Amino acid sequence: ELFGHERGAFTDARTQKRGMLETADGGTLFLDEIGEMMPALQAKLLRVLQDRAYTPVSGDEPGAADVRMIVATHLDLEKMIAAGQFREDLFYRLNVVPIYLPPLRERTEDVPALVTHFLNFYNEKNDRYVAHIEPRALEAMQRYAWPGNVRELQNYIERAVVMAGGDELTYEL
């Protein structure tokens, strides 16, 4: 998906497919969970960052991509470098402007705004009208550690909106 492929590159490759790099040329490409990238792919991504060049799967002609990359991971890349699991040179090419976003459990002051956002989103998506949150329910959400981070909160609010029997989310033990 990153580099695209030529027709016939593999069994189901009936047509040529542009990759994400070609599609994002001149713009921004977001790569999530960069720490889980296989070492062989890390080397190819480093080439893209250094030379702006890549080759589609089974391609003969190299492509060029002028892209800004934003990457994310929940892993400690510096520990992975020490363990030989992530390329140090790639880390330094990617780590130009690091932004640390603490987990939700460390920024509980964000919970009310996120709850409101997800509540509005899932009300509209599900044609529901859950307009209020009991204060005890919101306090409980702020005390919870959210091991699944914002995605867990999002899923929780979606479920609450779908299952709500009225127009208020309440706190029940």
Backbone bond lengths (Angstrom), bond angles and torsions (degrees), N, CA, C in turn:
res aa  C-N    CA-C-N  psi(-1)  N-CA   C-N-CA  omega(-1)  CA-C   N-CA-C  phi
1 E - - - 1.452 - - 1.522 112.01 -
2 L 1.304 117.16 -33.44 1.456 120.53 -177.16 1.531 111.23 -70.59
3 F 1.323 116.89 -44.09 1.453 121.52 -174.05 1.525 113.86 -100.54
4 G 1.318 117.71 -13.10 1.457 120.60 -175.25 1.520 110.49 79.46
5 H 1.327 115.85 179.08 1.471 119.16 179.22 1.516 110.00 -151.45
6 E 1.324 113.65 159.28 1.460 121.75 177.22 1.520 109.29 -91.20
7 R 1.299 115.23 158.63 1.466 120.88 175.29 1.528 108.52 -58.05
8 G 1.342 116.70 133.26 1.450 121.12 178.99 1.515 114.83 83.02
9 A 1.318 117.94 5.79 1.469 120.81 -178.68 1.521 111.95 -63.19
10 F 1.324 116.91 -29.30 1.459 122.88 177.13 1.524 107.41 -154.97
11 T 1.298 118.30 176.25 1.457 123.41 -170.91 1.524 114.14 -49.97
12 D 1.307 118.84 -48.57 1.468 120.91 -176.12 1.527 113.94 -93.23
13 A 1.312 118.11 8.85 1.467 121.13 -178.74 1.523 109.75 -84.46
14 R 1.328 115.33 79.04 1.463 120.59 -177.07 1.528 112.82 -82.05
15 T 1.329 115.71 -19.83 1.459 120.76 178.72 1.521 108.96 -136.09
16 Q 1.322 114.57 166.07 1.456 119.84 173.56 1.526 107.87 -74.48
17 K 1.319 117.18 142.97 1.462 120.44 178.45 1.519 109.62 -129.22
18 R 1.331 115.18 127.59 1.458 120.21 175.59 1.523 108.75 -69.39
19 G 1.313 116.11 141.48 1.449 120.75 178.25 1.520 111.35 -89.68
20 M 1.317 115.34 173.11 1.465 120.67 179.51 1.527 111.59 -62.49
21 L 1.330 117.43 -33.93 1.459 119.72 179.17 1.527 110.98 -63.91
22 E 1.314 117.03 -45.73 1.458 120.54 179.28 1.521 110.74 -65.36
23 T 1.307 116.79 -40.68 1.461 121.34 180.00 1.524 111.40 -64.97
24 A 1.334 116.59 -37.26 1.470 120.84 -177.08 1.526 113.09 -87.76
25 D 1.320 118.05 0.88 1.469 120.91 -177.24 1.523 110.80 -51.09
26 G 1.324 115.51 127.06 1.459 121.40 -178.34 1.519 113.35 85.49
27 G 1.324 117.04 1.71 1.458 120.71 -177.77 1.517 112.19 -133.77
28 T 1.318 115.28 -144.62 1.460 122.31 -174.68 1.516 110.17 -121.08
29 L 1.320 116.41 139.05 1.452 122.89 177.23 1.526 108.20 -121.65
30 F 1.323 117.16 127.64 1.464 122.35 177.76 1.519 108.88 -102.87
31 L 1.321 116.06 125.29 1.467 121.97 176.39 1.518 108.06 -116.05
32 D 1.323 116.23 115.74 1.455 121.54 -179.72 1.525 109.40 -90.10
33 E 1.311 116.01 149.84 1.468 124.00 177.64 1.528 111.81 54.79
34 I 1.316 116.48 50.46 1.465 122.95 179.98 1.526 111.37 -60.13
35 G 1.330 117.42 -28.17 1.464 121.36 -179.36 1.513 113.81 -67.46
36 E 1.320 117.79 -15.04 1.465 121.38 -179.90 1.524 112.31 -96.67
37 M 1.328 116.55 5.27 1.457 121.37 -179.17 1.524 110.49 -71.25
38 M 1.324 116.53 135.17 1.465 121.80 179.65 1.536 110.40 -65.21
39 P 1.333 117.62 147.82 1.462 121.10 -177.88 1.534 114.30 -54.53
40 A 1.318 118.41 -40.16 1.474 120.23 -179.71 1.525 110.83 -63.14
41 L 1.311 116.48 -37.88 1.461 120.29 178.66 1.526 111.01 -73.34
42 Q 1.331 116.68 -31.25 1.463 120.23 175.87 1.531 110.30 -59.51
43 A 1.333 117.13 -41.88 1.465 121.16 -179.93 1.523 110.37 -64.30
44 K 1.313 117.07 -40.25 1.466 120.25 179.50 1.523 111.29 -68.54
45 L 1.315 116.85 -37.74 1.459 120.19 178.25 1.531 110.38 -67.22
46 L 1.315 116.96 -37.55 1.463 120.70 176.58 1.526 110.23 -59.93
47 R 1.317 117.25 -40.92 1.469 120.90 178.13 1.526 110.38 -61.56
48 V 1.319 116.54 -41.07 1.469 120.14 178.44 1.531 109.81 -61.35
49 L 1.321 116.66 -44.44 1.464 120.59 -178.03 1.530 112.23 -67.92
50 Q 1.317 117.01 -36.94 1.459 120.44 -177.26 1.526 112.75 -83.11
51 D 1.327 116.73 -44.13 1.464 120.93 -172.48 1.523 113.59 -109.87
52 R 1.347 116.00 -7.16 1.472 121.94 -174.64 1.524 111.59 58.26
53 A 1.329 116.15 29.65 1.460 120.93 -177.18 1.527 110.75 -124.25
54 Y 1.314 115.21 148.82 1.464 122.07 177.17 1.522 107.81 -154.76
55 T 1.304 116.09 164.88 1.450 120.88 176.58 1.516 108.45 -127.61
56 P 1.338 117.94 125.65 1.468 120.07 176.81 1.530 110.66 -62.08
57 V 1.307 117.29 155.42 1.460 121.89 178.70 1.530 108.46 -58.00
58 S 1.323 116.36 127.13 1.465 125.40 -177.50 1.520 113.25 64.90
59 G 1.313 116.40 17.51 1.462 119.56 179.41 1.516 111.90 -91.34
60 D 1.321 115.81 152.11 1.456 121.80 176.24 1.520 110.82 -101.14
61 E 1.322 116.02 -31.75 1.453 122.03 -176.77 1.526 110.31 -92.55
62 P 1.332 116.89 123.29 1.466 117.61 176.56 1.526 110.72 -70.69
63 G 1.318 114.67 147.41 1.456 120.68 175.68 1.513 108.93 -103.86
64 A 1.320 115.35 162.91 1.458 120.62 177.50 1.517 108.37 -122.38
65 A 1.311 116.26 142.09 1.463 120.18 -178.96 1.518 109.82 -139.11
66 D 1.308 114.82 122.61 1.455 121.16 174.46 1.526 106.32 -104.53
67 V 1.323 116.31 91.66 1.463 120.57 -176.29 1.517 110.98 -129.08
68 R 1.313 114.74 147.28 1.459 122.19 169.88 1.521 104.65 -91.62
69 M 1.310 116.88 130.22 1.465 119.52 179.89 1.505 110.80 -108.52
70 I 1.311 113.96 133.60 1.457 122.14 170.89 1.515 105.18 -117.13
71 V 1.317 116.22 126.54 1.455 119.79 -178.05 1.528 109.47 -125.12
72 A 1.319 114.67 155.97 1.461 120.13 179.52 1.526 109.31 -139.60
73 T 1.311 114.34 153.76 1.457 120.32 174.48 1.519 108.79 -161.05
74 H 1.311 115.23 155.36 1.463 120.05 173.14 1.529 109.85 -101.59
75 L 1.327 116.28 -1.46 1.460 121.27 -177.44 1.528 111.06 -90.84
76 D 1.318 116.05 158.49 1.456 122.39 176.71 1.531 107.63 -88.75
77 L 1.320 116.62 96.62 1.462 120.94 -175.49 1.527 112.82 -63.66
78 E 1.321 117.54 -32.82 1.469 119.33 179.25 1.528 111.02 -65.31
79 K 1.320 117.53 -37.54 1.470 120.43 175.47 1.526 110.20 -68.22
80 M 1.328 115.91 -36.55 1.464 119.65 178.73 1.526 110.76 -66.58
81 I 1.326 117.13 -36.42 1.474 120.88 176.67 1.523 109.03 -61.88
82 A 1.334 116.74 -47.03 1.471 121.20 179.75 1.522 111.73 -60.38
83 A 1.337 116.70 -32.48 1.462 121.41 -179.68 1.531 112.05 -87.81
84 G 1.333 117.15 1.00 1.461 120.77 179.58 1.518 113.90 75.35
85 Q 1.337 117.46 22.24 1.461 121.20 -176.85 1.525 113.23 -103.03
86 F 1.328 116.76 -9.25 1.464 120.23 178.51 1.518 108.31 -143.00
87 R 1.320 115.98 139.02 1.467 121.02 -177.81 1.525 111.35 -69.85
88 E 1.325 115.00 127.74 1.458 119.89 179.46 1.527 111.73 -65.67
89 D 1.335 116.71 -40.71 1.462 119.65 -179.37 1.530 111.53 -64.88
90 L 1.316 117.12 -35.97 1.464 120.37 176.48 1.526 110.34 -67.76
91 F 1.314 116.21 -41.60 1.465 120.20 178.04 1.528 110.97 -54.86
92 Y 1.339 116.57 -47.72 1.461 119.48 -177.95 1.525 112.46 -70.07
93 R 1.312 117.99 -29.21 1.473 120.49 175.93 1.528 110.77 -71.21
94 L 1.327 116.93 -32.84 1.471 121.20 -179.07 1.531 112.72 -85.25
95 N 1.309 116.49 -28.33 1.462 121.80 -170.66 1.536 112.30 -88.85
96 V 1.316 117.29 47.10 1.460 121.62 -178.29 1.521 110.68 -74.32
97 V 1.314 117.12 -49.27 1.466 122.07 178.66 1.532 107.16 -128.29
98 P 1.331 116.92 86.49 1.468 118.62 -178.64 1.532 111.58 -72.63
99 I 1.299 114.90 139.18 1.467 121.34 176.10 1.525 106.37 -127.57
100 Y 1.315 115.82 117.26 1.461 119.92 178.22 1.519 108.08 -95.91
101 L 1.298 116.24 122.54 1.457 121.49 175.73 1.524 107.07 -112.45
102 P 1.323 117.01 109.81 1.467 119.14 -177.60 1.525 111.22 -65.14
103 P 1.317 116.51 156.16 1.463 119.44 177.55 1.529 110.52 -63.18
104 L 1.301 115.80 158.99 1.457 122.09 -176.60 1.529 111.91 -57.00
105 R 1.313 117.74 -34.67 1.476 120.59 -179.61 1.526 112.11 -63.36
106 E 1.343 116.94 -19.50 1.467 120.88 178.75 1.526 112.19 -97.62
107 R 1.308 117.14 -0.25 1.466 120.59 178.62 1.529 109.72 -140.72
108 T 1.316 114.11 58.80 1.463 120.66 -176.66 1.521 112.77 -62.19
109 E 1.327 117.29 -19.28 1.466 119.99 177.54 1.532 111.30 -65.59
110 D 1.336 118.03 -16.67 1.466 121.64 177.99 1.523 112.60 -83.45
111 V 1.324 117.29 -16.65 1.463 120.60 -174.65 1.528 112.32 -57.67
112 P 1.346 121.52 -49.35 1.464 119.38 -178.76 1.537 113.84 -57.40
113 A 1.325 117.84 -42.54 1.470 120.27 179.72 1.525 111.12 -66.52
114 L 1.335 117.07 -39.99 1.461 120.10 177.93 1.524 111.41 -66.59
115 V 1.319 116.59 -41.36 1.464 120.75 178.01 1.523 109.68 -59.98
116 T 1.318 117.67 -46.55 1.466 121.57 179.43 1.527 110.73 -60.48
117 H 1.325 116.43 -45.38 1.461 120.29 179.18 1.532 111.31 -59.82
118 F 1.329 116.63 -51.28 1.467 120.09 -178.26 1.521 111.53 -66.76
119 L 1.307 117.06 -35.36 1.460 121.20 177.42 1.531 110.03 -60.76
120 N 1.320 116.74 -49.01 1.466 120.39 178.09 1.521 111.74 -61.76
121 F 1.315 116.43 -43.66 1.464 121.11 -179.14 1.528 111.45 -61.16
122 Y 1.343 116.65 -49.52 1.462 119.30 -175.78 1.524 112.75 -77.91
123 N 1.318 118.59 -23.76 1.464 120.36 170.15 1.529 109.11 -60.88
124 E 1.321 115.92 -49.19 1.468 119.89 -178.21 1.526 111.12 -67.18
125 K 1.309 116.99 -44.08 1.465 121.16 -177.73 1.525 111.74 -62.73
126 N 1.334 116.90 -35.64 1.465 121.08 -175.15 1.527 113.33 -105.54
127 D 1.333 115.47 10.00 1.466 120.88 -179.10 1.528 110.92 51.44
128 R 1.328 114.97 50.32 1.470 122.39 179.72 1.516 108.62 -119.19
129 Y 1.340 115.11 170.53 1.455 119.68 177.34 1.522 109.18 -140.39
130 V 1.324 115.36 78.36 1.459 121.70 173.31 1.522 104.96 -100.80
131 A 1.331 115.73 103.37 1.466 120.71 -169.40 1.519 113.84 -101.06
132 H 1.316 118.02 -18.35 1.465 120.50 -172.92 1.520 110.56 -128.22
133 I 1.338 113.76 152.44 1.458 121.08 173.83 1.509 106.79 -126.66
134 E 1.310 115.99 124.11 1.456 120.21 177.55 1.536 108.36 -58.84
135 P 1.322 119.15 133.94 1.479 121.31 -178.38 1.521 113.40 -52.39
136 R 1.333 118.07 -38.61 1.475 119.85 179.06 1.521 110.74 -63.95
137 A 1.324 117.36 -34.86 1.465 121.00 179.39 1.530 110.23 -67.06
138 L 1.317 116.30 -43.08 1.464 119.85 178.85 1.531 110.82 -66.17
139 E 1.322 117.67 -40.23 1.466 121.44 177.17 1.527 110.81 -61.31
140 A 1.332 116.39 -40.81 1.471 120.28 178.52 1.527 110.66 -64.15
141 M 1.326 116.94 -38.95 1.460 120.57 177.93 1.529 110.91 -65.51
142 Q 1.319 117.36 -33.98 1.462 120.29 178.57 1.525 112.12 -74.25
143 R 1.315 117.84 -26.23 1.468 121.35 178.97 1.523 111.88 -82.74
144 Y 1.305 117.63 -24.38 1.466 121.79 -176.66 1.534 110.05 -68.71
145 A 1.333 118.04 144.84 1.478 122.46 -174.82 1.533 113.82 -78.61
146 W 1.303 119.95 -16.85 1.469 124.50 179.90 1.527 112.42 47.97
147 P 1.351 117.38 66.24 1.467 119.00 179.81 1.532 112.67 -61.44
148 G 1.326 117.69 -24.34 1.461 121.18 176.67 1.511 112.64 -89.19
149 N 1.331 116.47 6.37 1.448 124.84 176.25 1.532 111.88 61.12
150 V 1.321 117.57 -149.03 1.466 121.60 -173.74 1.519 110.95 -62.54
151 R 1.327 117.77 -34.30 1.475 120.38 179.71 1.529 110.72 -62.84
152 E 1.327 116.91 -36.93 1.462 119.88 178.04 1.524 110.25 -66.52
153 L 1.326 117.31 -43.73 1.462 121.05 177.36 1.527 110.21 -61.13
154 Q 1.304 117.03 -43.60 1.460 121.48 179.04 1.534 110.64 -58.79
155 N 1.320 116.65 -46.88 1.456 121.32 179.37 1.529 111.18 -63.56
156 Y 1.322 116.38 -39.14 1.465 121.59 179.46 1.529 110.72 -62.66
157 I 1.327 116.79 -44.71 1.468 120.28 -179.50 1.522 110.41 -68.44
158 E 1.312 117.92 -39.10 1.470 119.83 177.29 1.528 110.19 -59.62
159 R 1.329 116.22 -47.11 1.468 120.58 179.28 1.531 110.63 -61.81
160 A 1.331 116.52 -42.43 1.465 120.49 -179.20 1.524 111.31 -63.05
161 V 1.326 117.52 -41.74 1.464 120.84 179.03 1.524 110.35 -64.54
162 V 1.307 116.95 -45.18 1.464 121.06 -178.35 1.530 111.10 -65.29
163 M 1.335 116.91 -37.25 1.463 120.57 -174.68 1.535 113.63 -91.85
164 A 1.338 117.72 -10.10 1.466 120.57 -175.99 1.521 111.10 -60.79
165 G 1.337 114.34 136.40 1.461 119.88 179.05 1.512 113.09 -90.33
166 G 1.306 117.13 -6.22 1.455 120.81 -177.22 1.511 110.19 -150.07
167 D 1.333 114.80 -151.83 1.460 119.34 -177.25 1.516 113.15 -101.98
168 E 1.359 117.75 14.38 1.462 120.52 -178.30 1.527 110.10 -138.29
169 L 1.345 114.81 139.12 1.455 120.37 171.46 1.518 106.77 -89.18
170 T 1.323 115.87 126.91 1.465 120.38 -175.99 1.513 110.79 -116.00
171 Y 1.315 115.18 165.08 1.451 123.25 178.33 1.522 108.65 -98.04
172 E 1.309 115.94 120.68 1.465 120.31 176.89 1.519 108.61 -133.03
173 L 1.314 115.80 139.41 1.475 120.18 176.86 1.494 110.89 -84.95
